[in-house]
Amino acid sequence: MAFDNHVRRGHPITFSLIIIFAIIELALSAWLTSRFNDHHNYLSTAVRDRVRFLLFCSVWTLIFTPFFMALFFAAPGSWLASLAAHGIFLFMTWVFWLSGAAAITAAYNGRLDCSQHFVYCGQQNALEAFAWIEWVLLTFVFFIVLFMGVGAVRRGDGYRGPLIAA
């Protein structure tokens, strides 16, 4: 199918973008967590805890996204690389990032105003921004997989079918 060629090209590109932004988010959240642990100068315990949750989201993403990317290349026909497995992983990751991005946004009341001289203001604003960027990327990929799943069910392959025709 012609759509398979797009998936073969698009899967590594989008998953690589997810990995790159997760690395950026990991660096920001780990650095902020370290600073907060050392100096106890967080805005509130809510901010401290939500930065830690974003650290978890980053680690989760960096563990499982390369795993699914490798499976896509190594065993595209296996059940681990199926539409259902991708869908479950992407949905869980999407919920984590939505929760983390919304929680940190709520803790900052929308955004931090750096003119009020908050500590690490630029890094905290970047943390919030990259969390939303990660969520947008995952939303895009999740809907593509959902769209492909509907097509697979209509074809009769089911959700356990591969992302591409092997």
Contact map, one row per residue, 1 for C-alpha under 8 A:
1111100000000000000000000000000000000000000000000000000000000000000000000000000000000000000000000000000000000000000000000000000000000000000000000000000000000000000010
1111110000000000000000000000000000000000000000000000000000000000000000000000000000000000000000000000000000000000000000000000000000000000000000000000000000000000000000
1111111000000000000000000000000000000000000000000000000000000000000000000000000000000000000000000000000000000000000000000000000000000000000000000000000000000000000000
1111111100000000000000000000000000000000000000000000000000000000000000000000000000000000000000000000000000000000000000000000000000000000000000000000000000000000001110
1111111110000000000000000000000000000000000000000000000000000000000000000000000000000000000000000000000000000000000000000000000000000000000000000000000000000000000000
0111111111000000000000000000000000000000000000000000000000000000000000000000000000000000000000000000000000000000000000000000000000000000000000000000000000000000000000
0011111111100000000000000000000000000000000000000000000000000000000000000000000000000000000000000000000000000000000000000000000000000000000000000000000000000000001100
0001111111110000000000000000000000000000000000000000000000000000000000000000000000000000000000000000000000000000000000000000000000000000000000000000000000000000000100
0000111111111000000000000000000000000000000000000000000000000000000000000000000000000000000000000000000000000000000000000000000000000000000000000000000000000000000000
0000011111111100000000000000000000000000000000000000000000000000000000000000000000000000000000000000000000000000000000000000000000000000000000000000000000000000000000
0000001111111110000000000000000000000000000000000000000000000000000010000000000000000000000000000000000000000000000000000000000000000000000000000000000000000000000000
0000000111111111000000000000000000000000000000000000000000000000000010000000000000000000000000000000000000000000000000000000000000000000000000000000000000000000000000
0000000011111111100000000000000000000000000000000000000000000000000000000000000000000000000000000000000000000000000000000000000000000000000000000000000000000000000000
0000000001111111110000000000000000000000000000000000000000000000000000000000000000000000000000000000000000000000000000000000000000000000100010000000000000000000000000
0000000000111111111000000000000000000000000000000000000000000000110010000000000000000000000000000000000000000000000000000000000000000000000000000000000000000000000000
0000000000011111111100000000000000000000000000000000000000000000000000000000000000000000000000000000000000000000000000000000000000000000000000000000000000000000000000
0000000000001111111110000000000000000000000000000000000000000000000000000000000000000000000000000000000000000000000000000000000000000000100000000000000000000000000000
0000000000000111111111000000000000000000000000000000000000001000100000000000000000000000000000000000000000000000000000000000000000000100110000000000000000000000000000
0000000000000011111111100000000000000000000000000000000000001100110000000000000000000000000000000000000000000000000000000000000000000000000000000000000000000000000000
0000000000000001111111110000000000000000000000000000000000000000000000000000000000000000000000000000000000000000000000000000000000000000000000000000000000000000000000
0000000000000000111111111000000000000000000000000000000000000000000000000000000000000000000000000000000000000000000000000000000001001100000000000000000000000000000000
0000000000000000011111111100000000000000000000000000000001101100000000000000000000000000000000000000000000000000000000000000000000000100000000000000000000000000000000
0000000000000000001111111110000000000000000000000000000001000100000000000000000000000000000000000000000000000000000000000000000000000000000000000000000000000000000000
0000000000000000000111111111000000000000000000000000000000000000000000000000000000000000000000000000000000000000000000000000000001000000000000000000000000000000000000
0000000000000000000011111111100000000000000000000000011001000000000000000000000000000000000000000000000000000000000000000000001001100000000000000000000000000000000000
0000000000000000000001111111110000000000000000000000011001100000000000000000000000000000000000000000000000000000000000000000000000000000000000000000000000000000000000
0000000000000000000000111111111000000000000000000000000000000000000000000000000000000000000000000000000000000000000000000000000000000000000000000000000000000000000000
0000000000000000000000011111111100000000000000000000000000000000000000000000000000000000000000000000000000000000000000000011011000000000000000000000000000000000000000
0000000000000000000000001111111110000000000000000011011000000000000000000000000000000000000000000000000000000000000000000000001000000000000000000000000000000000000000
0000000000000000000000000111111111000000000000000001001000000000000000000000000000000000000000000000000000000000000000000000000000000000000000000000000000000000000000
0000000000000000000000000011111111100000000000000000000000000000000000000000000000000000000000000000000000000000000000000000000000000000000000000000000000000000000000
0000000000000000000000000001111111110000000000000010000000000000000000000000000000000000000000000000000000000000000000010011000000000000000000000000000000000000000000
0000000000000000000000000000111111111000000000010011000000000000000000000000000000000000000000000000000000000000000000000000000000000000000000000000000000000000000000
0000000000000000000000000000011111111100000000000000000000000000000000000000000000000000000000000000000000000000000000000000000000000000000000000000000000000000000000
0000000000000000000000000000001111111111100000000000000000000000000000000000000000000000000000000000000000000000000000000000000000000000000000000000000000000000000000
0000000000000000000000000000000111111111110000010000000000000000000000000000000000000000000000000000000000000000000000000000000000000000000000000000000000000000000000
0000000000000000000000000000000011111111000000000000000000000000000000000000000000000000000000000000000000000000000000000000000000000000000000000000000000000000000000
0000000000000000000000000000000001111111000000000000000000000000000000000000000000000000000000000000000000000000000000000000000000000000000000000000000000000000000000
0000000000000000000000000000000000111111100000000000000000000000000000000000000000000000000000000000000000000000000000000000000000000000000000000000000000000000000000
0000000000000000000000000000000000111111110000000000000000000000000000000000000000000000000000000000000000000000000000000000000000000000000000000000000000000000000000
0000000000000000000000000000000000110011111000000000000000000000000000000000000000000000000000000000000000000000000000100000000000000000000000000000000000000000000000
0000000000000000000000000000000000010001111110110000000000000000000000000000000000000000000000000000000000000000000000100000000000000000000000000000000000000000000000
0000000000000000000000000000000000000000111110110000000000000000000000000000000000000000000000000000000000000000000001000000000000000000000000000000000000000000000000
0000000000000000000000000000000000000000011111110000000000000000000000000000000000000000000000000000000000000000000000000000000000000000000000000000000000000000000000
0000000000000000000000000000000000000000011111111000000000000000000000000000000000000000000000000000000000000000000000000000000000000000000000000000000000000000000000
0000000000000000000000000000000000000000000111111100000000000000000000000000000000000000000000000000000000100000000000000000000000000000000000000000000000000000000000
0000000000000000000000000000000000000000011111111110000000000000000000000000000000000000000000000000000100110000000000000000000000000000000000000000000000000000000000
0000000000000000000000000000000010010000011111111111000000000000000000000000000000000000000000000000000000000000000000000000000000000000000000000000000000000000000000
0000000000000000000000000000000000000000000011111111100000000000000000000000000000000000000000000000000000000000000000000000000000000000000000000000000000000000000000
0000000000000000000000000000000000000000000001111111110000000000000000000000000000000000000000000001001100100000000000000000000000000000000000000000000000000000000000
0000000000000000000000000000100110000000000000111111111000000000000000000000000000000000000000000000000100000000000000000000000000000000000000000000000000000000000000
0000000000000000000000000000110010000000000000011111111100000000000000000000000000000000000000000000000000000000000000000000000000000000000000000000000000000000000000
0000000000000000000000000000000000000000000000001111111110000000000000000000000000000000000000000001000000000000000000000000000000000000000000000000000000000000000000
0000000000000000000000001100100000000000000000000111111111000000000000000000000000000000000000001001100000000000000000000000000000100000000000000000000000000000000000
0000000000000000000000001100110000000000000000000011111111100000000000000000000000000000000000000000000000000000000000000000000000000000000000000000000000000000000000
0000000000000000000000000000000000000000000000000001111111110000000000000000000000000000000000000000000000000000000000000000000000000000000000000000000000000000000000
0000000000000000000000000000000000000000000000000000111111111000000000000000000000000000000010011001000000000000000000000000000000000000000000000000000000000000000000
0000000000000000000001101100000000000000000000000000011111111100000000000000000000000000000000000000000000000000000000000000000000000000000000000000000000000000000000
0000000000000000000001000100000000000000000000000000001111111110000000000000000000000000000000000000000000000000000000000000000000000000000000000000000000000000000000
0000000000000000000000000000000000000000000000000000000111111111000000000000000000000000000010000000000000000000000000000000000000000000000000000000000000000000000000
0000000000000000011001000000000000000000000000000000000011111111100000000000000000000000000010000000000000000000000000000000000000000000000000000000000000000000000000
0000000000000000001001100000000000000000000000000000000001111111110000000000000000000000000000000000000000000000000000000000000000000000000000000000000000000000000000
0000000000000000000000000000000000000000000000000000000000111111111000000000000000000000000000000000000000000000000000000000000000000000000000000000000000000000000000
0000000000000000000000000000000000000000000000000000000000011111111100000000000000000000000000000000000000000000000000000000000000000000000000000000000000000000000000
0000000000000010011000000000000000000000000000000000000000001111111110000000000000000000000000000000000000000000000000000000000000000000000000000000000000000000000000
0000000000000010001000000000000000000000000000000000000000000111111111000000000000000000000000000000000000000000000000000000000000000000000000000000000000000000000000
0000000000000000000000000000000000000000000000000000000000000011111111100000000000000000000000000000000000000000000000000000000000000000000000000000000000000000000000
0000000000000000000000000000000000000000000000000000000000000001111111110000000110000100000000000000000000000000000000000000000000000000000000000000000000000000000000
0000000000110010000000000000000000000000000000000000000000000000111111111000000000000000000000000000000000000000000000000000000000000000000000000000000000000000000000
0000000000000000000000000000000000000000000000000000000000000000011111111100000000000000000000000000000000000000000000000000000000000000000000000000000000000000000000
0000000000000000000000000000000000000000000000000000000000000000001111111111000110000000000000000000000000000000000000000000000000000000000000000000000000000000000000
0000000000000000000000000000000000000000000000000000000000000000000111111111000010000000000000000000000000000000000000000000000000000000000000000000000000000000000000
0000000000000000000000000000000000000000000000000000000000000000000011111111000000000000000000000000000000000000000000000000000000000000000000000000000000000000000000
0000000000000000000000000000000000000000000000000000000000000000000001111111000000000000000000000000000000000000000000000000000000000000000000000000000000000000000000
0000000000000000000000000000000000000000000000000000000000000000000000111111110010000000000000000000000000000000000000000000000000000000000000000000000000000000000000
0000000000000000000000000000000000000000000000000000000000000000000000111111110011000000000000000000000000000000000000000000000000000000000000000000000000000000011101
0000000000000000000000000000000000000000000000000000000000000000000000000011111011000000000000000000000000000000000000000000000000000000000000000000000000000000111111
0000000000000000000000000000000000000000000000000000000000000000000000000011111111000000000000000000000000000000000000000000000000000000000000000000000000000000010000
0000000000000000000000000000000000000000000000000000000000000000000000000000111111001000000000000000000000000000000000000000000000000000000000000000000000000001110000
0000000000000000000000000000000000000000000000000000000000000000000100100000011111001100000000000000000000000000000000000000000000000000000000000000000000000000000000
0000000000000000000000000000000000000000000000000000000000000000000100110011111111101100000000000000000000000000000000000000000000000000000000000000000000000000011000
0000000000000000000000000000000000000000000000000000000000000000000000000001111111111100000000000000000000000000000000000000000000000000000000000000000000000011111000
0000000000000000000000000000000000000000000000000000000000000000000000000000000011111110000000000000000000000000000000000000000000000000000000001001100000000011111000
0000000000000000000000000000000000000000000000000000000000000000000000000000000001111111000000000000000000000000000000000000000000000000000000000000100000000011100000
0000000000000000000000000000000000000000000000000000000000000000000000000000001111111111100000000000000000000000000000000000000000000000000000000000000000000001000000
0000000000000000000000000000000000000000000000000000000000000000000100000000000111111111110000000000000000000000000000000000000000000000000000001000000000000000000000
0000000000000000000000000000000000000000000000000000000000000000000000000000000000111111111000000000000000000000000000000000000000000000000001001100000000000000000000
0000000000000000000000000000000000000000000000000000000000000000000000000000000000011111111100000000000000000000000000000000000000000000000000000000000000000000000000
0000000000000000000000000000000000000000000000000000000000000000000000000000000000001111111110000000000000000000000000000000000000000000000000000000000000000000000000
0000000000000000000000000000000000000000000000000000000000000000000000000000000000000111111111000000000000000000000000000000000000000000010011000000000000000000000000
0000000000000000000000000000000000000000000000000000000000000000000000000000000000000011111111100000000000000000000000000000000000000000000001000000000000000000000000
0000000000000000000000000000000000000000000000000000000000000000000000000000000000000001111111110000000000000000000000000000000000000000000000000000000000000000000000
0000000000000000000000000000000000000000000000000000000010011000000000000000000000000000111111111000000000000000000000000000000000000000010000000000000000000000000000
0000000000000000000000000000000000000000000000000000000000000000000000000000000000000000011111111100000000000000000000000000000000000010011001000000000000000000000000
0000000000000000000000000000000000000000000000000000000000000000000000000000000000000000001111111110000000000000000000000000000000000000000000000000000000000000000000
0000000000000000000000000000000000000000000000000000000010000000000000000000000000000000000111111111000000000000000000000000000000000000000000000000000000000000000000
0000000000000000000000000000000000000000000000000000010010000000000000000000000000000000000011111111100000000000000000000000000000110110000000000000000000000000000000
0000000000000000000000000000000000000000000000000000000000000000000000000000000000000000000001111111110000000000000000000000000000010010000000000000000000000000000000
0000000000000000000000000000000000000000000000000000000000000000000000000000000000000000000000111111111000000000000000000000000000000000000000000000000000000000000000
0000000000000000000000000000000000000000000000000100110010000000000000000000000000000000000000011111111100000000000000000000000000100000000000000000000000000000000000
0000000000000000000000000000000000000000000000000000010000000000000000000000000000000000000000001111111110000000000000000000000100110010000000000000000000000000000000
0000000000000000000000000000000000000000000000000000000000000000000000000000000000000000000000000111111111000000000000000000000000000000000000000000000000000000000000
0000000000000000000000000000000000000000000000000100000000000000000000000000000000000000000000000011111111100000000000000000000000000000000000000000000000000000000000
0000000000000000000000000000000000000000000000100110000000000000000000000000000000000000000000000001111111110000000000000000000100000000000000000000000000000000000000
0000000000000000000000000000000000000000000000000000000000000000000000000000000000000000000000000000111111111110000000000000000100000000000000000000000000000000000000
0000000000000000000000000000000000000000000000000000000000000000000000000000000000000000000000000000011111111100000000000000000000000000000000000000000000000000000000
0000000000000000000000000000000000000000000001100100000000000000000000000000000000000000000000000000001111111100000000000000000000000000000000000000000000000000000000
0000000000000000000000000000000000000000000000100000000000000000000000000000000000000000000000000000000111111111000000000000000000000000000000000000000000000000000000
0000000000000000000000000000000000000000000000000000000000000000000000000000000000000000000000000000000011111111000000000000000000000000000000000000000000000000000000
0000000000000000000000000000000000000000000000000000000000000000000000000000000000000000000000000000000011111111000000000000000000000000000000000000000000000000000000
0000000000000000000000000000000000000000000000000000000000000000000000000000000000000000000000000000000010011111100000000000100100000000000000000000000000000000000000
0000000000000000000000000000000000000000000000000000000000000000000000000000000000000000000000000000000000011111110001001001100000000000000000000000000000000000000000
0000000000000000000000000000000000000000000000000000000000000000000000000000000000000000000000000000000000000011111111001000000000000000000000000000000000000000000000
0000000000000000000000000000000000000000000000000000000000000000000000000000000000000000000000000000000000000001111111001100000000000000000000000000000000000000000000
0000000000000000000000000000000000000000000000000000000000000000000000000000000000000000000000000000000000000000111111000000000000000000000000000000000000000000000000
0000000000000000000000000000000000000000000000000000000000000000000000000000000000000000000000000000000000000000111111000000000000000000000000000000000000000000000000
0000000000000000000000000000000000000000000000000000000000000000000000000000000000000000000000000000000000000000111111101000000000000000000000000000000000000000000000
0000000000000000000000000000000000000000001000000000000000000000000000000000000000000000000000000000000000000001111111111000000000000000000000000000000000000000000000
0000000000000000000000000000000000000000110000000000000000000000000000000000000000000000000000000000000000000000000011111000000000000000000000000000000000000000000000
0000000000000000000000000000000100000000000000000000000000000000000000000000000000000000000000000000000000000000000001111111000000000000000000000000000000000000000000
0000000000000000000000000000000000000000000000000000000000000000000000000000000000000000000000000000000000000001110011111111100000000000000000000000000000000000000000
0000000000000000000000000000000000000000000000000000000000000000000000000000000000000000000000000000000000000000010000011111110000000000000000000000000000000000000000
0000000000000000000000000001000100000000000000000000000000000000000000000000000000000000000000000000000000000000000000011111111000000000000000000000000000000000000000
0000000000000000000000000001000100000000000000000000000000000000000000000000000000000000000000000000000000000001000000011111111100000000000000000000000000000000000000
0000000000000000000000000000000000000000000000000000000000000000000000000000000000000000000000000000000000000011000000001111111110000000000000000000000000000000000000
0000000000000000000000000001000000000000000000000000000000000000000000000000000000000000000000000000000000000000000000000111111111000000000000000000000000000000000000
0000000000000000000000001001100000000000000000000000000000000000000000000000000000000000000000000000000000000000000000000011111111100000000000000000000000000000000000
0000000000000000000000000000000000000000000000000000000000000000000000000000000000000000000000000000100110000010000000000001111111110000000000000000000000000000000000
0000000000000000000000000000000000000000000000000000000000000000000000000000000000000000000000000000000000000000000000000000111111111000000000000000000000000000000000
0000000000000000000010011000000000000000000000000000000000000000000000000000000000000000000000000000000000000000000000000000011111111100000000000000000000000000000000
0000000000000000000000001000000000000000000000000000010000000000000000000000000000000000000000001001100000000000000000000000001111111110000000000000000000000000000000
0000000000000000000000000000000000000000000000000000000000000000000000000000000000000000000000001100100000000000000000000000000111111111000000000000000000000000000000
0000000000000000000010000000000000000000000000000000000000000000000000000000000000000000000000000000000000000000000000000000000011111111100000000000000000000000000000
0000000000000000010011000000000000000000000000000000000000000000000000000000000000000000000000001000000000000000000000000000000001111111110000000000000000000000000000
0000000000000000000000000000000000000000000000000000000000000000000000000000000000000000000001001100100000000000000000000000000000111111111000000000000000000000000000
0000000000000000000000000000000000000000000000000000000000000000000000000000000000000000000000000000000000000000000000000000000000011111111100000000000000000000000000
0000000000000100110000000000000000000000000000000000000000000000000000000000000000000000000000000000000000000000000000000000000000001111111110000000000000000000000000
0000000000000000010000000000000000000000000000000000000000000000000000000000000000000000010011000000000000000000000000000000000000000111111111000000000000000000000000
0000000000000000000000000000000000000000000000000000000000000000000000000000000000000000000001000000000000000000000000000000000000000011111111100000000000000000000000
0000000000000000000000000000000000000000000000000000000000000000000000000000000000000000000000000000000000000000000000000000000000000001111111110000000000000000000000
0000000000000100000000000000000000000000000000000000000000000000000000000000000000000000010000000000000000000000000000000000000000000000111111111000000000000000000000
0000000000000000000000000000000000000000000000000000000000000000000000000000000000000010011001000000000000000000000000000000000000000000011111111100000000000000000000
0000000000000000000000000000000000000000000000000000000000000000000000000000000000000000000000000000000000000000000000000000000000000000001111111110000000000000000000
0000000000000000000000000000000000000000000000000000000000000000000000000000000000000000000000000000000000000000000000000000000000000000000111111111000000000000000000
0000000000000000000000000000000000000000000000000000000000000000000000000000000000100110000000000000000000000000000000000000000000000000000011111111100000000000000000
0000000000000000000000000000000000000000000000000000000000000000000000000000000000000010000000000000000000000000000000000000000000000000000001111111110000000000000000
0000000000000000000000000000000000000000000000000000000000000000000000000000000000000000000000000000000000000000000000000000000000000000000000111111111000000000000000
0000000000000000000000000000000000000000000000000000000000000000000000000000000000100000000000000000000000000000000000000000000000000000000000011111111100000000001000
0000000000000000000000000000000000000000000000000000000000000000000000000000000000110000000000000000000000000000000000000000000000000000000000001111111110000110000000
0000000000000000000000000000000000000000000000000000000000000000000000000000000000000000000000000000000000000000000000000000000000000000000000000111111111000000000000
0000000000000000000000000000000000000000000000000000000000000000000000000000000000000000000000000000000000000000000000000000000000000000000000000011111111100000000000
0000000000000000000000000000000000000000000000000000000000000000000000000000000000000000000000000000000000000000000000000000000000000000000000000001111111111110100000
0000000000000000000000000000000000000000000000000000000000000000000000000000000000000000000000000000000000000000000000000000000000000000000000000000111111111110000000
0000000000000000000000000000000000000000000000000000000000000000000000000000000000000000000000000000000000000000000000000000000000000000000000000000011111111100000000
0000000000000000000000000000000000000000000000000000000000000000000000000000000000000000000000000000000000000000000000000000000000000000000000000000001111111100000000
0000000000000000000000000000000000000000000000000000000000000000000000000000000000000000000000000000000000000000000000000000000000000000000000000000000111111100000000
0000000000000000000000000000000000000000000000000000000000000000000000000000000000000000000000000000000000000000000000000000000000000000000000000000000111111111100000
0000000000000000000000000000000000000000000000000000000000000000000000000000000000000000000000000000000000000000000000000000000000000000000000000000100111111111100000
0000000000000000000000000000000000000000000000000000000000000000000000000000000001110000000000000000000000000000000000000000000000000000000000000000100110001111100000
0000000000000000000000000000000000000000000000000000000000000000000000000000001001111000000000000000000000000000000000000000000000000000000000000000000000001111110000
0000000000000000000000000000000000000000000000000000000000000000000000000000101001110000000000000000000000000000000000000000000000000000000000000000000100001111111000
0000000000000000000000000000000000000000000000000000000000000000000000000001111011100000000000000000000000000000000000000000000000000000000000000000000000000001111111
0001001000000000000000000000000000000000000000000000000000000000000000000001100011100000000000000000000000000000000000000000000000000000000000000001000000000000111110
0001001100000000000000000000000000000000000000000000000000000000000000000001100000000000000000000000000000000000000000000000000000000000000000000000000000000000011111
1001000000000000000000000000000000000000000000000000000000000000000000000000100000000000000000000000000000000000000000000000000000000000000000000000000000000000011111
0000000000000000000000000000000000000000000000000000000000000000000000000001100000000000000000000000000000000000000000000000000000000000000000000000000000000000010111
